[in-house]
Amino acid sequence: MKMLYDRSTSDVDRPKYLLLFGDCAYDNRMVSSAWSSYKPSDFLLSYQVEVSNNEKSSYLTDDYFGFLDDNEGNALSSDRLDIGVGRFPVRTNDEAIAVVDKTIAYIENKNAGTWKRTVCFVADDAAGSGSDNSFMQHAIDLADSVLRYSPQMRPERILADAYKRESSSTGYSYPEATRRLLQLFDQGMFMVNYTGHSGTTSWSDEKLLTSDHINKLSSPRLPIWFTASCDFTRFDDTATSGGEMALINPKGGAIALFSTSRVVYDTPNYEFHKAVIRYLCSPSANGRLRLGDVFRLAKQGSRYLLTDGNKLNFNLTGDPALMITIPDYQVEVEEFDGSSLSQDIPFMNAGAKVKVKGKILTPNGQLADDFTGTIHSLAMDSKETVYTLDNVGEGAVNYTDHIRTLFSGMDSVNNGRFELVIPVPLDINYSNERGLLNFYACASDQREAGGAFNRFKVGGTADDLPESTDGPQMMLYLNTPDFAWGGKVNETPYFVAELQDANGINTVGNGIGHDLSLTIDGKTAYNLNDYYTPQAGDYTKGKVGFSLPTLSEGKHTLSFRAWNIMNNSTTKTLEFEVVKGLRPDLFSVSCTNSPARESTTFILSHNRPDSELDVRIAVCDFSGRELWVHTERGISSGNYYYVDWNLSSNGGQRLMPGVYLYRASIVSGGSKESTKTEKIVILAQ
C-alpha cells in the first residue's frame, strides 16, 4: 500500500481503501498450544503491540496498514490514516461467501425501506468510568446528536434501566429490553449502538444481547453496529467473538461494525462515537461517505482524538469501500391541512383527517419530477419526558422526545409530488405543543428520500366527529388464512389480525388501554401497537403480525382487541391446540428461473411464518444421484422461504444443460420433515 500510495500522481490513481480478506491470530507463528492445529497461511497478519500481555494497555489494530506518509507508523496514537482500512475476519469459504453476498445486496439496496430512518441506542444500566449513569447519559446525548445532523432519522433509546429488572437463578436480566432490541433487528435499522460493559460474547452483565441471539438473527435489513464496549470484536483469538458472528451470520446481523478488540474506556469511547455519528449522519460536500472514510475522518475528528490511543482498539469490521445507503433526496411539505406554510402554525386536532401535500427534492434542491414510488409517513405526538427506574441505585436519568405514534401509513409519489391523509386518534396529549411528521420515500429505481416536518401543534378536537359506536372489523388466524377454529398449530404459531375501519385504526393507546391487545388464556397480555402495518394508500385497512412465544402442549384460547381512532373497540377470540413437533406443511416449491441459464432462486411456500426452519434442498439427476445439496437453518418473515443457487454442484462445477429434479424439505422444532419435488431445466451459458 505504501508503494501504491507513493507512486500515485493524483487523487484519481491514489489508493483509497484496503480490505483485509481473512481472519488474524495473536500468535502469528502458531507456536502456542492454542494455535498449534492452525496454519499461518490461512490467516492475515495484524498489528500487535509489543507488550501484549497487559490487558489494559495492549491493543490490536489494522490502522497500521493505513499510515502511508513518510515517517508514519512509529507513533500510532497521533499518526493519521491516509486510507480507509477494513477487514472481513473470515476463515472458511462459506463465511466469505456469506459476507460478500450481504455486502453486494447492501450495495444494490435490494431491501430499501423505512428501517433506514431508525437508529437505536442501547445502554447498560451500570456506571461507566466517568460519572454515575454515564453509559445511559452518553446514549441519550448521542441520540440527540443524530437529530441535529439528520432530522429525518428516528432515534430509539433502549436504556436498560428504563425496563423492569428481573432476577433468576442465573442472575439479573432485562427481558423486555432484549425483546424490543430483537424486534428492531427483525424490522431493520440503519445503525445500532451499544454503550456499556461487554465481553466477547454478550452485552452487559444482564446479557442484553448474547452470541446465541446474534446467531439467530434473521433479517436482510442489516444495520451498521457501533459498540463502545470492551473486547466485543476481538478478531485475533481462536474463539469467534460476538462481533465476528454478527458479520458472518449469512441471514442477518451486521453489514459492518465499528467495534473494539481490547479493553477501552468510557470518555474516549464517547468522543469517537460522536465523531462517527457526525460523519455517518451528515452528508459531506461530495454527498454520502464510504465506511472507510467515516472511520478515517472520525479518528482525527477532534483535537482530543488526534492523540488518543484508545481509538486504536476500534477497528472497522466490514468493507471500507461500502457506500452508506442513507436517503440523499429530501421530502418537503408544501401544504398542511389546507394551510400554506407562510401562515400561522396550524393544529392537528384529535379526530381530524389531516391532508398533507408535498414534494421530493434532489440533493441539489430541485424538484425530482422523475421520482415515482411510495412515501411512508409517521405522525408523532408532542414531546414527552421519559424517566428510567433506578433499578441499581445509581440514580434515574431522563430524556425528552416524540414518543407516541399517532399514525403510520403509506401512499404514492407521482412525478415528485404526493398527497396523503392522516387520521388523528382521540388519544393525543392535548398539549398544544409541536408534533412531528417523519417521511421516508423510495422510487421504483431505489432512489430514497427522507424528511421531517414539525411546523404544527397537536391539540384540540375536530368538529363534527362521527357518532358511530362500531369498532373495527377483523379477521383472526394462526399461520395461514385457512386456519380453522380449534385447529392444530406448532409451539410458536404466527398470529395475524386483518383490520378495517372507516375512521382508521388506533395504534396509540396513550396509556389508557386503547392498545391493540392480545391475551393468551386470559392471563398473559401483549401490546401489539408496534406490529401494525397499514395497507398502502388506504388508512382504513391494516394488518397485525406477531409470533407467539413458546406455548405448552394442549388447548389454548387467545383474545384480541382493537380500537378505531374514535375509541370504539371490537374483541374476538380464537381457540387452538398446540402440538409439539407438529409436521409443517410445505404447500409448494418452485424456482424463479426454469429454464435457468445463470442462476435461480428456490421458493418454498409453507405454513410456519416467523418460525425457525431447517431447510434442505437437493438437486438430482433422474437416477436419484444428488449433485448439489444445501442445508441451512433460518426464519422467514412470511410464508415463503428463499434459497439461491448458482447452478453448480457442491464441487463447484457447472451442471451440464438438461432436465434435473430438485427436492425440498423443511423441519421445524424437531418435527418430521415435509418434502416436495419438482423439475428444473438448465440451459448452456
Secondary structure, DSSP 8 states (H G I E B T S, - for coil): -HHHHHH--STTTS--EEEEES---SSTT--SGGGTTS-GGGS---EE-SSTT-TTT--EESGGGG--STT-SS-TTT---SSEEEEE---SHHHHHHHHHHHHHHHTTTT-SGGGGEEEEEE-SS--SSSTTHHHHHHHHHHHHHHHH-TT-EEEEEEGGGS--EEETTEEE-HHHHHHHHHHHHH--SEEEEES-B-SSEETTTTSEEHHHHHH---S---EEEEESSSTT-TTSSS--HHHHHHH-TTSS-SEEEEESS---HHHHHHHHHHHHHHHHS-BTTBS-BHHHHHHHHTTSSHHHHT-SGGGGEEEES-TT-B-----EEEEEEEETTEETTSS--EEEET-EEEEEEEEE-TTS-B-TT--EEEEEEEE---EEEE---TTSS---EEEE---EEEEEEEEEBTTEEEEEEE--S-S----EE-EEEEEEEETTS-EEEEEE--SEEEEE-SS--------EEEEEESSTT--TT-EE-SS-EEEEEEE-TT-B---BTTTTBS-EEEETTTEEEE-GGGEEEETTEEEEEEEEEE-----SEEEEEEEEEEBTTS-EEEEEEEEEE-TT----EEEEEES-SSBSS-EEEEEEES-TTSEEEEEEEEE-TT--EEEEEEEEEE-SSSEEEEEE-SB-TTS-B--SEEEEEEEEEE-TT---EEEEEEEEE---
